[in-house]
Amino acid sequence: MYEYAIAWEWLAFAARWFHVVTAIAWIGSSFYFIALDLGLVKRPHLPPGAYGEEWQVHGGGFYHIQKYLVAPAQMPEHLTWFKYESYFTWISGFLMLCIVYYGGADLFLIDRHVLDISPPVAILISLASLAFGWVVYDLLCRSPLGLNTWGLMAVLYAVLVFMAWGYTQLFTGRAAFLHLGAFTATIMSANVFMIIIPNQKIVVADLIAGRTPDPKYGQVAKQRSLHNNYLTLPVIFFMLSNHYPLAFGTAFNWVIAALVFLMGVTIRHWFNTTHARKGRPTWTWIVTVILFMLIMWLSTVPKQLTGETDTAAVTPAFQQFADNPHFPAVKQLVSTRCSMCHAAEPVYEGVVRPPKGVALENDAEIAAHAREIYIQAGRSHAMPPGNVTDITPDERKLLIAWFESAVEGKKQ
């Protein structure tokens, strides 16, 4: 039923809202504790076992914070754990992956010019890649290489670059970037769930039992937290990238992804150094700007967008929309009201790539994006923006009739 499309759209909106809220909570607490940790000061009067302290002011009050590398001599009555922000960020992100990319695999996940596979196979590859990422990362951290912090990070960077290239050989450019973000976020959240929190629980249990906690648990957790620190900003970039085809829709998208990880390092290095009161390395911003300009150049070098729908024929998944009696009129309507922006080479001033990578120039592309056309230009007035092409109420009714009759016809 056509009502399903509207309900699915609202479900996606709810999941995205949920994801944004939990991500803000996780990233916000992460940034705060990193800044706090780097700003700690060692003073002679600190109690035994205390590593450092920090005085802060916020909301009209003062806060005095002390950090223990292992644990205090006596367990406090109340202990606040920071873990659910991470868990629900991953859960909500995976829910978004299921709704958008698994539920719309034929359109958003699979690019048959890249790899001609069925939706079930594409979904299995997606799931396997997320599990593969955590297993490889965890094995590297537990290997002798894990004793060399910067050597380990260099190898991990190579793994991320390989995955960036690999995803572009499997999925659409948009899905490749989204999966690279999910791949990285899975590692980060698994660090919290599999390493950091369990290690902290071991320390707490030892303290309650009167045993001296082993410092190695805190050291391992600290290393994983450091990795999460440098991976946060690239993940945010990849989560936002699906709105910007200039990032994901070029032949050099995997190179752009590799440079994004480097920008995450340069930006975080500035903040980390500043919070540690070791100066303000302005060179990091110069490098970041250079990297970003290089990304901008790479995004405009190729003219051919990746992830285009087959122009030769409509795929079976969307055939009912092309076969519908309303389709000739819809095609004419889209070509006059939408294709000046939604084209491989847009002619509307200021638009250099089709919004969200959506081109609507032939039967296959229009049929493949039937649901989006129905929601954006039929049921709502989101498209065209500001109704710049003067689409009429009757034309919107045509789009609604086309989609709903096609869906009803398929049901029958």
Secondary structure, 3 states (H helix, E strand, C coil): CCHHHHHHHHHHHHHHHHHHHHHHHHHHHHHHHHHHHHCCECCCCCCCCEEEEEEEEECCEEEEEEEECCCCCCCCCCCCCCCHHHHHHHHHHHHHHHHHHHCCHHHHHCCCCCCCCCHHHHHHHHHHHHHHHHHHHHHHHHCHHHHCHHHHHHHHHHHHHHHHHHHHCCCCHHHHHHHHHHHHHHHHHHHHHHHHHHHHHHHHHHHHCCCCCCHHHHHHHHHHHHHHHHHHHHHHHHHHHHHCHHHHCCCCHHHHHHHHHHHHHHHHHHHHHHHCCCCCCCHHHHHHHHHHHHHHHHHHCCCCCCCCCCCCCCCHHHHHHHHCCCHHHHHHHHHHHCCCCCCCCCCCCCCCCCHHHCCCCCHHHHHHCHHHHHHHHHHCCCCCHHHCCCCCHHHHHHHHHHHHHHHHHHHC
